[in-house]
Amino acid sequence: MLKRYVAAFETYDVEGLTTLMRQDVTFCMPPFSLWLEGPADVRTWMLCLGSGFRGSRLLPPLLVVARRSLNTWPNLEGGHKARALIILELAGDQIVGVNSFLDTEALFRRFDLPLSLPS
């Protein structure tokens, strides 16, 4: 399941990603009040507002999103900058919850994770 999720996320295969989700999946992104329910809502968000995650990398076994660095970000050498720590909730072979925690400064240090990755 994890390999399929990582492959779909990194290629931004939104259809493939949402097929891994149960019909009552929830998706949240603390500290924002974003709360989605169901694969259709997740798909719509990922293709619109969430499309900024296209080109990101994930680092298993913890799902760590490292988003491509932009010129306006501190990491000007290119590569990827820490963006979120994702916790998946599973039931059997389906995802029932996607929780993307955005407090990278605190969380990444707590888990001894890098705040940036080379390109």
N, C-alpha and C positions, 0 to 999 in steps of 0.2 A: 504494500500500500504506500509506504513512504517513498519508495523509488518511483512509483507512478505519479505521486503527487509532485515530487521534485521535478521530474521530467516535464510534466504538464505546465508547472509554474514557470520554469526557466525558459520554455519555448513559448510561453504565454498562449498555450492551447486552452482557452477558456472553456470550450465545449468539453474537452477531455477532463479538465479539472472539475467541472460541475457534474460530470457523470459519476465521479467518485463520491458525490454527496447524496445523503438521504434526502427525501422530499421535505422533511422538517428541519433541515440543517439551519443553524444560526451562525451569523457572521458578525463579529464586533471588533472594534479597534479602539480600546481604551488608550488615552483618556477622552477621546471623542465620543459623542453620544450616538455614533453610527451603530445601528442595529438592523440587520437584514435577516429575513427568514425565507428559506426556500432557494433552490438552485437558480430559478429564474431571476430573482432579485439580485443574487450574487453575480450572475452572468451580466446583467444590465449594469451594475456598479463597476465591475471589472472592465467592461468595454467602454465605459464613459469616464467617470471621475477616477476610478482606480487604475486607469491605463498608464499612469505614471510609473507603475511597477514593472512595466514591460522592460525587458533587458536586465532584470534583477537576477541575482544568484541566491541559492539556498544552500546552507551548510548543515547537513544532517550530522549527528542524530537529533540535535536540537534544530528546529527549523528557524534559521536566522536569515532574514532578508537583508541582502546587501544590494542597495540600489546603485545603478550607474551614477557616477559622480558627474555633476554638471559644472560648468565654469563658475557658477555663482556659489558653489559649495567650497568649504575649506580644502577639500582634497583636490587640488588643481592638477595633480599628476595623472589624472584619469583613474581607472580602477573603479572600485565600488565602495560606498560608504554605508555603514550600518544604518538600518532603517526600522527594523522590527524584530521582535522575538515572537514566533508563531507557536501557539499551543493548539494541537489538533485534538479533538475529542472523537473517539472512534466507537462504533457499535458494530461488531463483526468486521465485515470488510467495507464498511461505509463510514464516511465522515459525517458526524452529527453536529460538530461545532468547530468553528475556526475563530481563534482568539489571537489577534495581532496586537501585541503590546508595544507601544511606540516609545517608551522611556528608555531609549538605547543607552544613554549615558550611565544610568544606574544599573539597569539589568545586565548589560554586557560586561560591566566590571564585576558584578556579583558572580557571573558564570565564567569569568576569565576568558571572554570572547573578544576578538579583535574588532576595533571600531572602523577599520578600513581593510580592504583587500586590494592587492595589486591587479592591474588589468590583465 
